[in-house]
């Protein structure tokens, strides 16, 4: 029996790189975060340019382009 998921498991995104929008800075997803009461999850990301670590919405991450 096969189950299709609409979204990837958050843990599968750890270690991958994306970009904030089409021209924004690149970030690395470093850790799965908390699930919010509204059902959205946060992820901890590290911004490449600054080294800053911030919580970022999983739904927003999925909208951002992958970086190679």
CORSULJO-V748890 format. One record per pair of residues at least 24 apart in sequence whose C-alpha atoms are under 7 Angstrom apart, sorted by the first residue. I is the first residue (numbers start at 1). GAP is how many residues later the second one is. Records with the same first field share a line. If there is no record, write none. Layout:
I: GAP, GAP
This chain:
17: 49, 50
18: 46, 47, 48, 49
19: 45, 46, 47, 48
20: 44
21: 43, 44
22: 43
25: 24
